[in-house]
Amino acid sequence: MKHKIRPSVVLLNNDSVLLMKYIYGGTEVYGLPGGNPEIGESLQEAVIRELKEELGLTIDIEELLFVAETHRTEIQEVVVHTIFSGKIIEGTPELNNDHTSALSVEWINVEDIDGKNLYPNIGAEIKLLFGIGSTDRTTYLGNINQQWF
């Protein structure tokens, strides 16, 4: 069994969240910006580096919002997601194709998030950050029911 840890960040702008768009198996999938830590790198440092490399952004990491797991039994892989809040300090999101396989980076309105295939699948939790839905917010989300493409 393979285990990975994937730190990512929720960046908000007015009523939108920044997502990266991919095509997997002919299906659009949107992911939170982030990536894999290098040896000796903290989770926060990994997110800061990945957003600089992939999107040309300088960001600040604020707080840990969520921890979640995704389990892909067919390939024997568990990913632990650590999802931080953050803010853009400098730059406008622009893909660097040398560092990402994403097709685009988009500000998606929180009202439209339900219609998107998210990885990790935390649309309802992101909506809570905008005051939409339950007022109860938990940090540990456990195993995310995730559709794979």
Stockholm file with secondary structure:
# STOCKHOLM 1.0

chainA/1-149         MKHKIRPSVVLLNNDSVLLMKYIYGGTEVYGLPGGNPEIGESLQEAVIRELKEELGLTIDIEELLFVAETHRTEIQEVVVHTIFSGKIIEGTPELNNDHTSALSVEWINVEDIDGKNLYPNIGAEIKLLFGIGSTDRTTYLGNINQQWF
#=GR chainA/1-149 SS CEEEEEEEEEEEETTEEEEEEEEETTEEEEECSBCCCCTTCCHHHHHHHHHHHHHCCEEEEEEEEEEEEEEEGGGTEEEEEEEEEEEEEECCCCCCTTTCCCSEEEEEEGGGGGGSCEESCCHHHHHHHTTCSCSCCCSEEEECCCCCC
#=GC SS_cons         CEEEEEEEEEEEETTEEEEEEEEETTEEEEECSBCCCCTTCCHHHHHHHHHHHHHCCEEEEEEEEEEEEEEEGGGTEEEEEEEEEEEEEECCCCCCTTTCCCSEEEEEEGGGGGGSCEESCCHHHHHHHTTCSCSCCCSEEEECCCCCC
//
